[in-house]
């Protein structure tokens, strides 16, 4: 790791202010992704602002019948929360499908949203990567791309977002709440939070410099049968090749979001109108315009089959 | 002595230099107008952390980069906790912090101010093994033994997590009491890799301790 200075922030606004005022500063909460990248010198912050003491670690009911999840709620605690298990089981399932128990004990809600891609070319400083070194090119194009994105890709980047949690949150229409360096707050719909790579794949979210996530809110529960199905190379502790978060109602309507296929959790609301016609029809709309590589073209078929299995479950 | 005195002076200057940089950059417009300092250009930075390790309160000055794992092994010579991958993939560094297992390689020592750490050395002693340690011996839950301290810390935490009603990926019903099946144990232990492949014996050891508890 490169040397860095370290401070513990006392309030969310002070943390955001310090981040905006200090060149090269980064927030650290769980640290499970940031420290991994710092050891590889992919991340080289000059200053770390420890936000673990900010008290943003509670899950509270909102006035409109939903839940407000503090930014620092650990993945384990969110997955185990009785209200989440009862009313938003797709979120519990997605969290439990990710990482290991040791990592979930430490990883936070906000950190999970902000985790970086596991594209092998991002992780290898000897390779060109527009996300790690803007303008250097993309070695993944024409490289080993089995794990990488099939839709929403650009000539600059075909990385995926690795989160399971965020896929469930996309299906649940979550909202990200933030504090800006000025102390003002704002709300960002999860659909608008993560960006497609375009020609600036190093800019991954809608957050502005110094802006700190304070919470994620979930609207009131919508019920239905909720499924998170993840397909991966091992039975446990591996990133998704493809994952499907689904909320299916008794009348056959529902919501579908995909993981493992794009630079952000992938949802196309218009595709959900095809649900009565089955997985093939939904997948054709969901992945219309897909540009897979020869290595990852299987993902298009895998989405259809995984979704088919999920819908079959949903009709039980 | 003269030499360590010099080091202390250098250290102080480094911290002051770091503080001056922070002040300068917080001036109006500083964040945009100033070229970002080269990461790490100001040299190593140090700070003091106070934490409890296996029941003993420790106050230690560390380089800010020191992980909890390196603090345990290098500063406290508690070498039972092992460094495998150093990237949170193998679980050899698993320790229990305030009752929860974590990968000590992916945490800074400074992030554990006031917290209580339990390592394999704190679970039992050669004369008085923790029941999980004894079960690993009984069931040959290891071959080379390198992953074993992490496996045992994890296994102890698994039983506590089930008792605390924390579900897993293979839990059938999220709203019913959790039954500790072998499938549950295997899933919950998936963050601990054993290159020797002693998994089936590890599961037997955990089943034995879980049964004795129930």
Contacts between the chains, C-beta under 8 A, distances in Angstrom:
chain1	res1	chain2	res2	distance
A	1	B	65	4.4
A	2	B	39	5.0
A	2	B	40	3.4
A	3	B	40	4.3
A	3	B	42	6.9
A	3	B	43	5.7
A	3	B	44	4.6
A	3	B	45	5.8
A	3	B	63	7.7
A	3	B	64	7.2
A	3	B	65	6.6
A	4	B	39	7.3
A	4	B	40	6.8
A	4	B	45	6.6
A	4	B	64	5.8
A	4	B	65	7.1
A	5	B	18	4.6
A	5	B	22	7.3
A	5	B	42	7.4
A	5	B	45	4.7
A	5	B	64	6.7
A	6	B	45	6.8
A	6	B	47	6.0
A	6	B	64	4.5
A	6	B	108	7.5
A	6	B	110	5.6
A	8	B	113	7.7
A	20	B	31	5.4
A	21	B	22	7.7
A	21	B	25	5.9
A	21	B	26	3.9
A	21	B	30	6.5
A	21	B	31	5.7
A	22	B	22	5.8
A	22	B	25	5.7
A	22	B	26	7.2
A	22	B	31	7.9
A	23	B	25	5.4
A	23	B	31	6.9
A	23	B	34	6.4
A	23	B	35	7.8
A	23	B	36	3.7
A	23	B	37	5.3
A	24	B	36	5.2
A	24	B	37	6.3
A	24	B	39	5.2
A	28	B	108	7.4
A	28	B	111	7.3
A	31	B	106	6.0
A	31	B	107	5.7
A	31	B	108	6.5
A	31	B	111	6.6
A	32	B	88	5.9
A	32	B	103	7.2
A	32	B	106	4.8
A	35	B	67	7.2
A	35	B	106	5.0
A	35	B	107	7.2
A	35	B	108	6.9
A	36	B	87	5.2
A	36	B	88	6.1
A	36	B	106	6.2
A	39	B	86	6.7
A	39	B	87	6.8
A	44	B	39	3.9
A	44	B	40	6.6
A	45	B	39	6.5
A	46	B	36	7.4
A	46	B	37	5.5
A	46	B	38	7.7
A	46	B	39	4.5
A	46	B	40	6.6
A	46	B	41	7.6
A	46	B	42	7.5
A	47	B	22	7.3
A	48	B	64	7.4
A	48	B	108	7.8
A	50	B	110	7.2
A	50	B	111	6.1
A	52	B	111	6.3
A	76	B	100	7.6
A	76	B	161	8.0
A	76	B	166	6.2
A	79	B	166	7.5
A	79	B	167	6.6
A	80	B	164	7.7
A	80	B	165	6.8
A	80	B	166	4.5
A	80	B	167	6.3
A	85	B	167	7.0
A	85	B	174	4.1
A	85	B	175	5.9
A	86	B	174	7.8
A	86	B	175	6.0
A	89	B	174	5.5
A	92	B	167	6.7
A	92	B	174	5.7
A	93	B	169	7.8
A	93	B	174	7.7
A	96	B	167	6.3
A	96	B	168	5.9
A	96	B	169	4.5
A	96	B	171	7.6
A	97	B	169	5.4
A	99	B	191	7.6
A	100	B	91	6.9
A	100	B	190	5.9
A	100	B	191	2.5
A	100	B	192	7.9
A	101	B	101	6.6
A	101	B	154	7.5
A	101	B	157	7.4
A	101	B	158	7.5
A	101	B	161	6.8
A	101	B	168	7.7
A	101	B	188	5.8
A	101	B	191	5.7
A	102	B	88	7.5
A	102	B	91	6.3
A	102	B	94	5.7
A	102	B	101	5.2
A	102	B	102	5.3
A	102	B	103	4.8
A	102	B	154	7.1
A	102	B	191	4.8
A	103	B	88	6.1
A	103	B	103	6.6
A	103	B	106	7.6
A	103	B	191	6.8
A	105	B	100	4.5
A	105	B	101	6.2
A	105	B	102	5.4
A	106	B	102	5.0
A	106	B	103	7.4
A	106	B	106	7.1
A	106	B	107	6.8
A	209	B	31	7.1
A	210	B	31	7.8
A	235	B	187	7.9
A	235	B	190	7.9
A	236	B	169	6.5
A	236	B	186	7.8
A	236	B	187	5.5
A	236	B	190	3.8
A	237	B	190	4.3
A	237	B	191	6.0
